[in-house]
Structures are given as structure tokens and as C-alpha cells.
Amino acid sequence: MTTLLRPFLIALFALFSLIGCGEAPARKPEARILVMGDSMLAWNGGTGQAVSDAIEDALKEPVVDRSVIGARMIYPLPLTGAAGLNIRKQFRAGDWDWIVVNGGGNDLWLGCGCIACARKLDRLAAEDAQSGTIPDLMRKLRETGARVIYTGYLRSPGRGSPIDHCKTDGQELDRRIALLAEETEGLFFLSLDGLVPHGDLSFHAVDRIHPSIRGSAAIGAKIATLIKNEDG
């Protein structure tokens, strides 16, 4: 990605994000599941086929989706951050049994220039997973009494995706969050590794980054299955 293209994409994502800043919990007062995160979860929401919609279909119950396209875990601007571009500020108080979260991809892909991402990775989650923006957020969400699912990212289809070169950093972030989940009661890490067969483009949108409708449905189904299994 060229240095000229990257700022354009950031601005484009921000514009899309502010068009819809996530559902208000008051619209679904009976909901017990909250979704927070970035475009992996928010994609296809305009047609009612985002990950949260797939969770609703599988569980036959309402889900509040606060996820926003372009959102980051580390986001300094107050106005657009409050509007949803800061994943930590997407949270709204409620009687949540489950909170589904993803994030960190935009911080690494757009936030560190696709090079020298080690420092940003450490800010997201330390190597031992004991500190960082993501561990801090997971602990705060667990303090509400809700169980938390942190969802990893779709893997590249392996056919010229713009995120191919992010594989190593993405896998390391997954490892750190998985370690945090092992050490934190009520926190579950859901890896999407293996969901996309190598060379299969049907799980991705035309940009080969975001999920297609099929991809969103598959992610939602995996999340719903985890919730069903834990709820008994």
C-alpha cells in the first residue's frame, strides 16, 4: 500500500463509520448480548447481514451491535472516538450476559504504517498479556459480570490480499489474547484460523479484507455456537 493511498483509506473508513455509529441498547431493551469492534463485525450491516445478525438468527434472540467500520483499540480523537471509532467507547451499560469484542487490526494495519509494528503490538497487548489496551478493556468488561468473547480475525484467502503481509503480527496478537483468556475466568478467545480454506475467496468481500455475507454468517455461527455451549 502506498503512503498516498493509506490516508485516503483511513479517511474513507472514518466517513463510513460516522454514517452509522452502532445500535442504541434502548432499541432492544431485552437484549443480553452486546457486540463491540471494527469492520470485521460491522461489515454487511447495511443489508442486515453482519455478524451480529447471524448471531441473532442462530440464537433466535436480539443482539445489540455497537461495532463501527474503521474503529481502533487505540484512538486519541475524542469526538469521533465517542462516535464509535474508539472501540473502548462503544460500550454501553446494560444487563449483558455476553459481550463479543474484536479489534486491533486497524491499529496494526493503518496505525503503524504496516512496518515496525512491534511497539504498537505491545501497546495493544504485552507479550505476557498482563498489560496493554486490550487486557485492560477485557478486565473492565469482565467487571460488569458479563462473559466476554474476543474474536480473532479472518485469515487471508492467500490470493493477493492486502493483508497478507500482516499475518505474523496478526498471529502474535492472537497468541497474546489467547494467553490472556487462559488466565482470565469468563473470557474466551475465539480463533478464526482455519475458517477460510486456502485460496477460497467466498468468505471475503471483493477487497479480500472484510468478510463477505458468507464470511459474516460463518463468524456469527461460530460465536453463537460458543454461547450455546457455555449457556448449556
C-alpha positions as CSV (number, residue, x, y, z in Angstrom):
1,M,0.0,0.0,0.0
2,T,1.4,3.4,-1.0
3,T,1.8,6.2,1.5
4,L,-0.7,8.3,-0.6
5,L,-3.4,5.6,-0.5
6,R,-3.3,4.9,3.2
7,P,-4.5,8.3,4.4
8,F,-7.3,8.1,1.9
9,L,-8.5,4.7,3.2
10,I,-8.3,6.0,6.8
11,A,-10.5,9.0,5.9
12,L,-12.9,6.8,3.9
13,F,-13.3,4.3,6.8
14,A,-13.9,7.2,9.2
15,L,-16.6,8.6,6.9
16,F,-18.4,5.3,6.7
17,S,-18.1,4.8,10.4
18,L,-19.9,8.1,11.3
19,I,-22.8,7.2,9.0
20,G,-23.9,4.6,11.5
21,C,-22.5,4.7,15.0
22,G,-23.8,1.5,16.3
23,E,-27.2,0.5,17.7
24,A,-28.6,2.1,20.9
25,P,-29.3,-0.5,23.6
26,A,-32.6,1.2,24.3
27,R,-33.8,-0.1,20.9
28,K,-33.5,-3.7,22.1
29,P,-34.1,-3.5,25.9
30,E,-34.4,-7.3,26.2
31,A,-31.0,-8.0,24.6
32,R,-28.4,-9.7,26.7
33,I,-25.6,-9.8,24.1
34,L,-23.5,-6.8,23.1
35,V,-21.2,-6.6,20.1
36,M,-18.2,-4.2,20.0
37,G,-15.5,-3.9,17.4
38,D,-14.4,-2.9,14.0
39,S,-15.3,-3.6,10.4
40,M,-14.9,-7.3,10.6
41,L,-18.0,-7.4,12.8
42,A,-19.8,-4.3,11.3
43,W,-19.4,-5.3,7.6
44,N,-22.6,-6.2,5.8
45,G,-24.6,-4.4,8.4
46,G,-26.2,-2.2,5.9
47,T,-28.1,-5.1,4.4
48,G,-28.8,-6.7,7.8
49,Q,-26.3,-9.5,7.3
50,A,-23.5,-8.5,9.7
51,V,-22.0,-10.9,12.2
52,S,-24.5,-9.7,14.9
53,D,-27.4,-10.5,12.5
54,A,-26.0,-14.1,12.1
55,I,-25.8,-14.4,15.9
56,E,-29.4,-13.2,16.2
57,D,-30.6,-15.8,13.6
58,A,-28.7,-18.6,15.2
59,L,-29.8,-17.9,18.8
60,K,-33.2,-16.5,18.0
61,E,-32.7,-13.6,20.3
62,P,-31.8,-9.9,19.9
63,V,-28.2,-8.6,19.8
64,V,-27.1,-5.0,20.2
65,D,-24.3,-4.2,17.7
66,R,-22.1,-1.2,18.5
67,S,-19.3,-2.1,16.1
68,V,-18.1,0.5,13.7
69,I,-16.1,0.4,10.4
70,G,-12.6,1.7,10.9
71,A,-12.6,1.5,14.7
72,R,-9.4,1.1,16.7
73,M,-8.4,0.0,20.1
74,I,-6.1,2.9,20.5
75,Y,-7.8,6.1,19.2
76,P,-6.9,9.6,20.5
77,L,-9.6,11.9,18.9
78,P,-12.4,12.5,21.4
79,L,-15.3,13.4,19.1
80,T,-15.1,10.6,16.5
81,G,-13.8,8.3,19.2
82,A,-17.0,8.8,21.2
83,A,-19.0,8.3,18.0
84,G,-17.6,4.7,17.8
85,L,-14.1,4.9,16.2
86,N,-12.7,4.1,19.7
87,I,-13.8,0.5,20.4
88,R,-13.4,1.1,24.2
89,K,-16.0,3.8,24.0
90,Q,-18.6,1.7,22.1
91,F,-19.6,0.1,25.4
92,R,-22.9,1.0,26.9
93,A,-24.2,-0.1,30.3
94,G,-26.8,-2.9,30.2
95,D,-27.7,-6.2,31.7
96,W,-25.3,-8.1,29.4
97,D,-24.7,-11.8,29.8
98,W,-22.3,-11.8,26.9
99,I,-20.1,-9.2,25.2
100,V,-18.5,-10.0,21.9
101,V,-15.4,-7.9,21.0
102,N,-12.8,-7.7,18.3
103,G,-10.2,-5.2,17.4
104,G,-6.5,-4.3,16.9
105,G,-6.4,-4.9,13.2
106,N,-6.8,-1.3,12.2
107,D,-4.2,-0.3,14.8
108,L,-1.7,-2.6,13.2
109,W,-2.7,-2.2,9.5
110,L,-3.4,1.5,9.4
111,G,-1.9,2.7,12.6
112,C,1.7,1.7,12.3
113,G,2.2,2.1,8.6
114,C,2.5,-1.6,8.1
115,I,6.1,-1.5,9.3
116,A,7.8,-1.6,12.7
117,C,4.5,-2.7,14.3
118,A,6.2,-4.2,17.4
119,R,5.7,-1.2,19.5
120,K,2.0,-0.9,18.6
121,L,1.6,-4.6,19.2
122,D,3.0,-4.2,22.7
123,R,0.7,-1.3,23.4
124,L,-2.3,-3.4,22.4
125,A,-1.2,-6.4,24.5
126,A,2.1,-7.1,26.2
127,E,4.0,-10.3,25.3
128,D,2.8,-11.9,28.5
129,A,-0.7,-10.5,28.1
130,Q,-0.6,-8.9,31.5
131,S,-0.9,-5.3,30.3
132,G,-2.0,-3.2,27.4
133,T,-5.1,-1.6,25.9
134,I,-6.8,-4.9,25.1
135,P,-6.1,-6.7,28.5
136,D,-7.3,-3.5,30.3
137,L,-10.5,-3.4,28.3
138,M,-11.2,-7.1,28.8
139,R,-10.8,-6.8,32.6
140,K,-13.2,-3.8,32.7
141,L,-15.8,-5.7,30.6
142,R,-15.5,-8.7,32.9
143,E,-16.0,-6.5,35.9
144,T,-19.6,-5.9,34.6
145,G,-20.3,-9.5,35.3
146,A,-20.7,-10.4,31.6
147,R,-18.8,-13.2,29.9
148,V,-16.6,-11.9,27.1
149,I,-15.7,-13.4,23.7
150,Y,-12.7,-11.9,22.0
151,T,-12.9,-12.9,18.3
152,G,-9.8,-13.2,16.2
153,Y,-9.7,-12.1,12.5
154,L,-10.4,-13.9,9.3
155,R,-7.2,-15.2,7.7
156,S,-6.2,-14.0,4.3
157,P,-7.6,-16.1,1.4
158,G,-4.0,-16.3,0.2
159,R,-4.6,-14.9,-3.2
160,G,-3.2,-11.4,-3.3
161,S,-4.9,-9.9,-0.2
162,P,-3.7,-6.5,1.0
163,I,-3.4,-8.0,4.5
164,D,-1.1,-10.9,3.5
165,H,2.0,-9.2,5.0
166,C,0.2,-8.7,8.3
167,K,0.0,-12.4,9.0
168,T,2.8,-12.6,11.5
169,D,1.6,-9.7,13.6
170,G,-1.9,-11.0,13.5
171,Q,-0.9,-14.4,14.7
172,E,1.1,-12.9,17.5
173,L,-1.8,-10.8,18.6
174,D,-4.0,-13.9,18.6
175,R,-1.4,-15.7,20.7
176,R,-1.4,-12.9,23.3
177,I,-5.1,-12.7,23.6
178,A,-5.4,-16.5,23.8
179,L,-2.9,-16.4,26.7
180,L,-5.0,-13.7,28.4
181,A,-8.1,-15.8,28.0
182,E,-6.5,-18.8,29.5
183,E,-5.7,-16.8,32.6
184,T,-9.0,-14.9,32.9
185,E,-12.1,-16.6,34.0
186,G,-15.1,-15.8,31.9
187,L,-13.0,-14.6,28.9
188,F,-13.0,-16.7,25.8
189,F,-10.7,-16.3,22.8
190,L,-12.3,-17.4,19.5
191,S,-9.8,-18.0,16.8
192,L,-10.9,-17.9,13.2
193,D,-7.8,-19.7,12.0
194,G,-8.9,-22.4,9.6
195,L,-12.3,-20.9,8.9
196,V,-11.2,-19.8,5.4
197,P,-9.8,-22.6,3.2
198,H,-6.6,-21.5,1.4
199,G,-7.5,-19.9,-2.0
200,D,-11.2,-19.7,-1.2
201,L,-12.4,-16.2,-1.9
202,S,-16.0,-16.8,-1.0
203,F,-15.5,-15.8,2.7
204,H,-14.2,-12.3,1.8
205,A,-15.7,-9.2,0.1
206,V,-14.2,-8.1,-3.1
207,D,-11.4,-6.2,-1.2
208,R,-10.2,-9.5,0.2
209,I,-10.0,-8.0,3.6
210,H,-13.5,-7.8,5.0
211,P,-16.0,-10.7,5.3
212,S,-18.5,-11.5,2.5
213,I,-22.0,-12.2,3.5
214,R,-21.0,-15.9,3.8
215,G,-18.0,-14.9,5.9
216,S,-20.1,-12.8,8.3
217,A,-22.5,-15.7,8.6
218,A,-19.8,-18.2,9.4
219,I,-18.2,-15.9,12.0
220,G,-21.6,-15.4,13.6
221,A,-22.3,-19.1,13.7
222,K,-19.1,-19.8,15.5
223,I,-19.8,-17.2,18.1
224,A,-23.4,-18.4,18.6
225,T,-22.1,-22.0,19.0
226,L,-19.7,-20.9,21.7
227,I,-22.5,-19.1,23.5
228,K,-24.9,-22.0,23.2
229,N,-22.3,-24.4,24.6
230,E,-21.4,-22.2,27.6
231,D,-25.1,-21.4,28.4
232,G,-25.8,-25.2,28.4
